[in-house]
Amino acid sequence: MTPIAPVLHALPSTGLRFAEAVLPGHPDKLSDQVADALVDLALHVDDRAIVQVEVAVHDHRCHVNGRISTAGTPLDRALVEATVRGVYERAGFGVPFPGVGDGLDYQCPHPSNVEVDLTCVIDVADADEQAVRELCDDQAIHVGYAIGTPETDWLPMEQHLALTLRDALLRRTVEDRTLGAGPDGKLLIALRAVPGIRAGFVRWVPVWVVSSVQHIVAASVVKLERALRELYTQVLVAESARMPDLLAPPPADFVVRVNESGPFVEGGPINDNGQTGRKLVMDFYGPHVGIGGGALSGKDPWRLDRAGALRARQVAVAMVETGFVCEARVTLAWGPRDERPSGVVVEADGRVLPADVVGRWLSKFDLSLAATHRDLGLARVNWENTARAGAFRGRLSPRLLATREVGSQA
């Protein structure tokens, strides 16, 4: 066995870990949601649809390029444009804030004013091409990771907490419109590692959270800052009570910094351009785990960057669920026309496992593209919701993937 440095369950040399997350109105994440809404639209009419689109947003314009090919008849372009505008509304743009000012103000762009530039190919799929969806159409590398803490959805603690805080922030901006906050926003959390209580794992202490959240002009900045400081602290206290041997409560010197760049009135694509695939590290496991593959969003689930990444994660989770492994990393490598990966590397607790041991771990999984698509129910997933919520939370069963829900401001 070849030893490698353990990734996360050992005490890191700096003692600190970081992770970030963004709200649905962030321009990069807005682009991901638009791209995946188009995947959903195509799969609704053809579960073998060929979709590979890139989306860029800026100001009132949304550019979509790439390809959407469906069997029988092409998608209606007017329906595609309406789908794009619907994503803006579900992200929170154009939705008023009752109780703030005159109650009519909203964040731009209003969905009805979005100019959709469809430079993508929208056509009828070639039957011969669809017939070989079970074969890889490109080379690819995918890394699946899991740590043996079901309390964190088998994700690194910092990644779990960033997503949990983001979810709480999203709920607050949706449910309490008197804050006048959203739909753009982001946060970054820092944790410090201390000697662990649970065997094989360190314990984490929250150090600080930095957050920038968009708000309308009439919103009370003082009220917003106080609300977010209380919210983040309450969430971390609750999480530490839920898993005290893995996470300590925020100490006396814990700091929450809100909108320190000043008023954040213009946000989303009005303030900055966004593009599909720019939040790759956030979409996977955070900055301390290699991700291997390409962007998730904008690709139909027969594409390896989607299917291969999900299968690798599923195998890693299954390994740590046994209790025999604290940390698992599964790497799959593919070449063009592969039916199943040409190369597999499995690491357990910092050790690269020999082939015979890998074979035993993988004996319950068919790594072929066809089986992955079938077993995970990838044709039934709501990919737009997945772009908002995160692709690697939970065990990746078809039920969890297909029913994942995230709050909407629509």
C-alpha positions as CSV (number, residue, x, y, z in Angstrom):
1,M,0.0,0.0,0.0
2,T,1.2,3.5,-0.8
3,P,0.7,6.0,2.0
4,I,-0.7,9.4,1.3
5,A,-1.5,12.3,3.5
6,P,-5.0,12.0,5.1
7,V,-7.2,14.7,3.8
8,L,-9.6,15.9,6.6
9,H,-10.0,13.6,9.6
10,A,-6.4,14.3,10.7
11,L,-5.5,17.6,12.4
12,P,-4.6,20.1,9.7
13,S,-1.2,21.8,10.1
14,T,-2.7,25.3,10.0
15,G,-5.5,24.4,12.3
16,L,-8.0,26.2,10.0
17,R,-10.5,25.1,7.4
18,F,-12.6,27.4,5.1
19,A,-15.7,27.0,2.9
20,E,-18.2,29.3,1.2
21,A,-21.7,29.2,-0.2
22,V,-23.9,31.6,-2.2
23,L,-27.6,32.4,-2.5
24,P,-29.6,31.6,-5.6
25,G,-29.4,35.2,-6.8
26,H,-25.6,35.2,-7.0
27,P,-24.9,35.6,-10.8
28,D,-22.8,32.5,-11.1
29,K,-25.3,30.4,-9.3
30,L,-28.1,32.0,-11.3
31,S,-26.3,30.8,-14.4
32,D,-26.1,27.3,-13.1
33,Q,-29.8,27.3,-12.3
34,V,-30.8,28.6,-15.8
35,A,-28.6,25.9,-17.4
36,D,-30.1,23.1,-15.3
37,A,-33.7,24.4,-15.8
38,L,-33.1,23.8,-19.5
39,V,-31.8,20.3,-18.8
40,D,-35.0,19.7,-16.9
41,L,-37.1,21.0,-19.7
42,A,-35.4,18.8,-22.3
43,L,-35.6,15.7,-20.1
44,H,-39.3,16.3,-19.5
45,V,-39.9,15.6,-23.2
46,D,-37.1,13.1,-23.8
47,D,-35.2,11.3,-21.1
48,R,-32.3,10.7,-23.5
49,A,-32.1,14.3,-24.6
50,I,-28.6,15.6,-25.5
51,V,-28.0,18.8,-23.6
52,Q,-24.8,20.7,-23.1
53,V,-25.3,24.4,-22.5
54,E,-23.3,27.3,-21.1
55,V,-25.0,30.3,-19.6
56,A,-23.7,33.8,-19.0
57,V,-25.7,36.6,-17.3
58,H,-25.0,40.3,-17.1
59,D,-27.3,43.2,-16.5
60,H,-30.6,42.4,-18.2
61,R,-29.1,39.9,-20.6
62,C,-28.9,36.1,-20.4
63,H,-26.8,34.4,-23.1
64,V,-27.3,30.7,-23.7
65,N,-25.0,28.7,-26.0
66,G,-24.3,25.1,-26.7
67,R,-26.8,22.5,-27.7
68,I,-30.3,21.1,-26.8
69,S,-31.4,18.1,-28.9
70,T,-34.6,16.1,-28.3
71,A,-36.2,13.2,-30.1
72,G,-39.1,13.8,-32.5
73,T,-39.3,17.6,-32.4
74,P,-37.1,20.4,-31.1
75,L,-38.0,22.4,-28.1
76,D,-40.1,25.5,-28.7
77,R,-37.9,28.5,-28.5
78,A,-40.5,30.6,-26.8
79,L,-40.9,28.0,-24.1
80,V,-37.1,28.0,-23.6
81,E,-37.1,31.7,-23.1
82,A,-40.0,31.5,-20.7
83,T,-38.1,28.8,-18.7
84,V,-35.1,31.1,-18.5
85,R,-37.2,34.0,-17.1
86,G,-38.9,31.7,-14.7
87,V,-35.6,30.9,-13.1
88,Y,-35.0,34.6,-12.4
89,E,-38.3,34.8,-10.6
90,R,-37.7,31.6,-8.6
91,A,-34.3,33.0,-7.6
92,G,-36.0,36.1,-6.2
93,F,-35.7,38.8,-8.8
94,G,-38.7,41.0,-9.4
95,V,-40.3,39.8,-6.2
96,P,-41.4,42.8,-4.0
97,F,-40.7,43.3,-0.3
98,P,-43.9,44.0,1.6
99,G,-43.4,46.0,4.7
100,V,-40.3,47.8,3.5
101,G,-40.8,51.3,2.2
102,D,-43.8,51.4,0.0
103,G,-43.7,47.6,-0.3
104,L,-43.4,47.7,-4.1
105,D,-39.6,47.7,-4.5
106,Y,-37.9,44.7,-5.9
107,Q,-34.4,43.7,-7.1
108,C,-33.6,43.9,-10.7
109,P,-33.6,42.5,-13.3
110,H,-37.4,41.9,-13.4
111,P,-37.9,38.6,-15.2
112,S,-40.1,40.2,-17.8
113,N,-37.3,42.5,-18.7
114,V,-34.6,39.8,-19.2
115,E,-33.4,39.7,-22.7
116,V,-32.7,36.0,-23.6
117,D,-30.0,35.5,-26.3
118,L,-30.4,32.0,-27.5
119,T,-27.3,31.3,-29.6
120,C,-27.5,27.6,-28.7
121,V,-28.5,24.9,-31.2
122,I,-32.1,23.7,-30.5
123,D,-32.8,20.8,-32.9
124,V,-34.0,17.2,-33.3
125,A,-31.6,14.6,-31.8
126,D,-29.9,12.2,-34.1
127,A,-31.3,8.7,-33.4
128,D,-27.9,7.0,-33.9
129,E,-26.3,9.4,-31.4
130,Q,-29.0,8.8,-28.9
131,A,-28.6,5.1,-29.3
132,V,-25.1,5.1,-27.8
133,R,-25.7,7.3,-24.7
134,E,-24.5,4.4,-22.6
135,L,-21.0,5.0,-24.0
136,C,-18.7,7.8,-22.8
137,D,-18.4,10.6,-25.4
138,D,-15.2,12.1,-23.9
139,Q,-12.4,11.6,-21.4
140,A,-13.1,12.5,-17.8
141,I,-11.8,12.2,-14.2
142,H,-14.2,12.1,-11.2
143,V,-13.4,12.2,-7.5
144,G,-16.0,11.0,-5.0
145,Y,-15.3,11.9,-1.4
146,A,-17.0,11.1,2.0
147,I,-16.0,11.4,5.6
148,G,-17.7,9.1,8.2
149,T,-19.9,11.7,9.8
150,P,-23.6,11.2,8.9
151,E,-24.3,14.3,10.9
152,T,-22.6,16.4,8.2
153,D,-24.2,14.4,5.3
154,W,-20.7,12.7,5.0
155,L,-19.3,16.1,3.9
156,P,-16.3,18.0,5.4
157,M,-17.5,19.9,8.4
158,E,-16.7,23.3,6.9
159,Q,-18.6,22.5,3.7
160,H,-21.6,21.2,5.7
161,L,-21.8,24.3,7.8
162,A,-21.4,26.7,4.9
163,L,-24.3,25.0,3.1
164,T,-26.4,24.9,6.3
165,L,-25.8,28.6,7.0
166,R,-26.7,29.4,3.4
167,D,-29.9,27.4,3.7
168,A,-30.8,29.3,6.9
169,L,-30.0,32.6,5.2
170,L,-32.2,31.7,2.2
171,R,-35.1,30.8,4.4
172,R,-34.8,34.0,6.4
173,T,-34.7,36.2,3.2
174,V,-37.8,34.3,1.9
175,E,-39.8,34.2,5.0
176,D,-39.0,37.6,6.5
177,R,-39.5,40.0,3.7
178,T,-39.3,43.0,6.1
179,L,-35.5,42.5,6.1
180,G,-35.5,43.7,2.5
181,A,-32.7,41.2,1.9
182,G,-31.7,39.0,-1.1
183,P,-31.7,37.5,-3.6
184,D,-27.9,37.8,-4.0
185,G,-25.6,37.0,-1.1
186,K,-22.8,34.8,0.1
187,L,-20.9,33.7,3.1
188,L,-17.6,32.2,4.1
189,I,-16.9,30.3,7.3
190,A,-13.6,29.6,9.1
191,L,-13.2,26.7,11.6
192,R,-10.3,25.8,13.9
193,A,-9.4,22.2,14.5
194,V,-8.9,21.0,18.1
195,P,-8.2,17.5,19.4
196,G,-11.2,15.3,18.9
197,I,-13.6,13.5,21.2
198,R,-14.7,10.9,18.7
199,A,-12.1,8.4,17.7
200,G,-10.6,9.1,14.3
201,F,-12.0,12.6,13.9
202,V,-11.0,16.1,15.0
203,R,-13.4,18.5,16.7
204,W,-14.1,21.9,15.1
205,V,-14.5,25.4,16.6
206,P,-16.2,28.2,14.7
207,V,-13.8,31.2,14.4
208,W,-15.7,33.6,12.2
209,V,-18.2,34.1,9.4
210,V,-18.0,36.7,6.7
211,S,-21.2,37.5,4.8
212,S,-22.4,39.9,2.1
213,V,-26.1,40.1,1.5
214,Q,-27.9,42.2,-1.0
215,H,-30.7,44.5,0.2
216,I,-33.1,47.2,-1.2
217,V,-32.4,50.9,-0.5
218,A,-35.2,51.2,2.1
219,A,-34.0,48.2,4.1
220,S,-32.6,48.9,7.6
221,V,-28.9,48.0,7.4
222,V,-28.6,47.8,11.2
223,K,-31.6,45.4,11.4
224,L,-30.1,43.3,8.7
225,E,-26.7,43.0,10.3
226,R,-28.2,42.2,13.7
227,A,-30.5,39.6,12.2
228,L,-27.7,37.8,10.4
229,R,-25.3,37.8,13.4
230,E,-28.1,36.3,15.5
231,L,-29.0,33.8,12.7
232,Y,-25.5,32.5,12.1
233,T,-24.8,32.2,15.8
234,Q,-28.1,30.4,16.5
235,V,-27.5,27.9,13.7
236,L,-23.9,27.1,14.9
237,V,-25.1,26.7,18.4
238,A,-27.9,24.3,17.3
239,E,-25.4,22.3,15.1
240,S,-22.9,22.0,18.0
241,A,-25.7,20.7,20.2
242,R,-26.7,18.2,17.6
243,M,-23.1,16.8,17.2
244,P,-21.1,18.0,20.3
245,D,-18.2,15.6,19.8
246,L,-17.6,17.0,16.3
247,L,-18.4,20.7,16.7
248,A,-17.9,23.1,19.6
249,P,-20.3,26.0,20.1
250,P,-19.2,29.5,19.0
251,P,-16.7,30.7,21.6
252,A,-16.7,34.2,23.2
253,D,-14.4,35.6,20.5
254,F,-16.5,34.2,17.6
255,V,-17.1,37.0,15.0
256,V,-19.7,37.6,12.4
257,R,-18.9,40.3,9.8
258,V,-21.8,41.5,7.6
259,N,-21.6,43.7,4.5
260,E,-18.3,45.3,5.5
261,S,-17.8,46.7,2.0
262,G,-20.8,49.0,2.6
263,P,-24.3,49.0,1.3
264,F,-25.0,46.1,-1.0
265,V,-28.0,47.5,-3.0
266,E,-27.1,46.5,-6.6
267,G,-26.4,42.7,-6.8
268,G,-27.0,39.7,-9.0
269,P,-26.3,40.2,-12.7
270,I,-26.9,43.9,-12.4
271,N,-23.7,44.3,-10.3
272,D,-21.5,41.5,-11.8
273,N,-21.4,39.1,-14.6
274,G,-22.0,35.4,-14.0
275,Q,-21.2,32.1,-15.8
276,T,-22.0,28.5,-15.6
277,G,-19.4,26.4,-13.7
278,R,-17.7,29.1,-11.8
279,K,-18.7,27.7,-8.4
280,L,-17.1,24.3,-8.9
281,V,-15.4,24.0,-5.6
282,M,-18.5,25.1,-3.7
283,D,-20.6,22.6,-5.7
284,F,-18.3,19.7,-4.7
285,Y,-16.6,19.3,-1.4
286,G,-15.0,22.7,-0.5
287,P,-11.4,23.8,-1.1
288,H,-9.7,21.0,0.8
289,V,-10.7,18.1,-1.4
290,G,-9.7,17.7,-5.0
291,I,-12.7,17.5,-7.4
292,G,-11.2,16.0,-10.5
293,G,-14.0,16.6,-13.1
294,G,-15.7,19.5,-14.8
295,A,-18.8,21.6,-14.2
296,L,-22.0,19.8,-13.1
297,S,-24.6,22.2,-14.4
298,G,-25.9,22.5,-18.0
299,K,-25.3,18.8,-18.8
300,D,-27.8,16.1,-19.3
301,P,-27.3,13.2,-16.8
302,W,-25.8,10.9,-19.4
303,R,-22.8,13.2,-19.4
304,L,-20.0,11.8,-17.3
305,D,-19.3,15.1,-15.5
306,R,-22.7,14.6,-13.9
307,A,-23.2,10.8,-13.7
308,G,-19.6,9.8,-12.9
309,A,-19.2,12.4,-10.1
310,L,-22.4,11.2,-8.5
311,R,-21.5,7.5,-8.7
312,A,-18.1,8.1,-7.2
313,R,-19.6,10.0,-4.3
314,Q,-22.1,7.2,-3.8
315,V,-19.4,4.6,-3.5
316,A,-17.4,6.8,-1.1
317,V,-20.4,7.3,1.2
318,A,-21.1,3.5,1.1
319,M,-17.6,2.9,2.3
320,V,-17.7,5.2,5.3
321,E,-21.2,4.0,6.2
322,T,-19.7,0.6,7.1
323,G,-17.9,2.1,10.0
324,F,-14.6,0.4,9.0
325,V,-13.4,3.6,7.2
326,C,-13.3,7.1,8.5
327,E,-12.6,8.8,5.1
328,A,-12.9,7.5,1.6
329,R,-11.9,8.9,-1.8
330,V,-12.9,7.2,-5.1
331,T,-11.3,8.3,-8.4
332,L,-12.8,7.2,-11.7
333,A,-11.0,7.8,-15.0
334,W,-12.8,7.4,-18.4
335,G,-11.8,7.5,-22.1
336,P,-13.9,8.0,-25.2
337,R,-16.3,5.1,-25.9
338,D,-15.9,3.6,-22.5
339,E,-18.9,1.8,-21.1
340,R,-17.4,1.8,-17.6
341,P,-14.3,3.6,-16.2
342,S,-10.9,2.5,-17.5
343,G,-9.2,3.3,-14.3
344,V,-10.3,3.2,-10.6
345,V,-8.4,4.3,-7.5
346,V,-9.9,3.9,-4.1
347,E,-8.3,5.5,-1.0
348,A,-9.3,4.7,2.6
349,D,-8.0,6.7,5.5
350,G,-5.1,7.9,3.5
351,R,-4.1,4.6,2.0
352,V,-4.4,3.6,-1.7
353,L,-6.0,0.2,-1.6
354,P,-4.7,-2.7,-3.7
355,A,-6.7,-4.1,-6.6
356,D,-8.2,-7.1,-4.7
357,V,-9.5,-4.9,-1.9
358,V,-10.9,-2.4,-4.4
359,G,-12.7,-5.2,-6.0
360,R,-14.4,-6.2,-2.8
361,W,-15.5,-2.6,-2.0
362,L,-16.9,-2.2,-5.5
363,S,-18.6,-5.6,-5.8
364,K,-22.0,-4.2,-5.0
365,F,-21.7,-1.4,-7.7
366,D,-22.0,-1.6,-11.4
367,L,-19.9,1.4,-12.5
368,S,-21.2,1.4,-16.1
369,L,-22.8,4.6,-17.3
370,A,-26.1,2.8,-18.0
371,A,-26.3,1.3,-14.5
372,T,-25.4,4.6,-12.9
373,H,-28.1,6.4,-14.8
374,R,-30.6,3.7,-13.9
375,D,-29.6,3.1,-10.2
376,L,-29.6,6.8,-9.2
377,G,-32.7,7.6,-11.2
378,L,-31.0,10.5,-12.9
379,A,-33.8,11.0,-15.4
380,R,-36.1,11.9,-12.6
381,V,-34.0,14.5,-10.7
382,N,-35.0,18.1,-10.5
383,W,-31.6,19.5,-11.6
384,E,-32.5,23.2,-11.1
385,N,-33.3,22.5,-7.4
386,T,-30.0,20.5,-7.2
387,A,-28.1,23.5,-8.5
388,R,-29.5,25.5,-5.7
389,A,-29.3,22.9,-2.9
390,G,-26.0,21.1,-3.7
391,A,-25.5,17.8,-5.5
392,F,-23.7,15.8,-2.8
393,R,-25.9,16.1,0.3
394,G,-27.3,12.8,1.7
395,R,-26.7,9.3,0.4
396,L,-27.6,10.1,-3.3
397,S,-30.5,7.7,-3.4
398,P,-33.0,8.3,-6.2
399,R,-35.6,9.4,-3.6
400,L,-33.3,12.0,-2.0
401,L,-32.1,13.4,-5.3
402,A,-35.6,13.6,-6.9
403,T,-37.3,15.2,-3.9
404,R,-34.7,17.7,-2.8
405,E,-36.3,21.0,-2.1
406,V,-35.0,24.5,-1.5
407,G,-36.9,27.6,-0.6
408,S,-38.0,29.9,-3.4
409,Q,-38.9,33.6,-3.4
410,A,-41.4,33.1,-6.2
